[in-house]
Amino acid sequence: MRTDLVIDALAAAERTRGSLAGAVIHTDHGAQYTSQAFADACRRAGVRQSLSAIGSSATSPQQSHDLRIAGPG
């Protein structure tokens, strides 16, 4: 995945929600999420980054799929 794609997705979320100030984005350790450009975009949007532990089963593809289906709280 490209860094510009995740930055564009963050910007789209900000346009849709109006503001992301105070939000937390939890990601894996992919290069696109650990890049300086993405960190800068998060900082500008007021978003705090949270990274999963390396090798954590909490970020398995199946659990990520289950969380997308369940949606927020």
C-alpha positions in Angstrom: 0.0 0.0 0.0 1.3 3.5 -0.8 1.8 6.2 1.8 -0.2 8.7 -0.4 -3.2 6.4 -0.3 -3.4 6.3 3.5 -2.8 10.1 3.7 -5.6 10.6 1.1 -7.9 8.3 3.2 -7.1 10.3 6.3 -8.0 13.5 4.5 -11.2 12.0 3.2 -12.2 11.0 6.7 -11.5 14.6 7.9 -13.6 16.0 5.1 -16.5 13.6 5.9 -16.3 14.1 9.7 -15.4 17.7 9.7 -12.7 17.3 12.3 -10.6 14.4 13.5 -9.1 16.3 16.4 -8.6 14.0 19.4 -9.2 10.8 17.3 -6.8 7.8 17.7 -5.8 5.8 14.6 -4.6 2.3 15.4 -2.5 0.6 12.7 0.0 -2.1 12.1 3.7 -1.3 11.5 3.4 -1.1 7.7 5.8 1.4 6.1 3.0 3.6 5.0 1.8 4.0 8.6 5.2 4.6 10.1 6.3 7.1 7.4 7.1 10.6 8.4 4.6 11.9 5.9 1.8 10.0 7.5 2.9 11.1 11.0 2.9 14.7 9.8 -0.6 14.3 8.2 -1.9 12.8 11.5 -0.4 15.6 13.5 -2.0 18.3 11.2 -5.3 16.6 11.6 -5.0 16.3 15.4 -5.0 12.5 15.3 -2.9 10.4 17.7 -1.2 7.4 16.2 -1.3 4.0 18.0 0.7 1.1 16.6 0.0 -2.6 17.4 2.6 -4.8 18.9 4.7 -6.5 16.4 3.4 -10.1 15.9 0.3 -9.4 18.0 -2.6 -11.7 17.2 -4.9 -8.7 17.9 -4.1 -7.4 14.4 -4.6 -10.7 12.6 -6.4 -10.4 9.2 -9.4 -12.3 10.6 -9.8 -10.1 13.6 -9.4 -7.0 11.5 -12.1 -8.3 9.2 -14.4 -9.0 12.2 -13.8 -5.5 13.6 -14.8 -3.9 10.2 -18.0 -5.9 10.1 -18.9 -5.1 13.7 -18.2 -1.4 13.2 -17.7 1.1 16.0 -19.1 0.5 19.5 
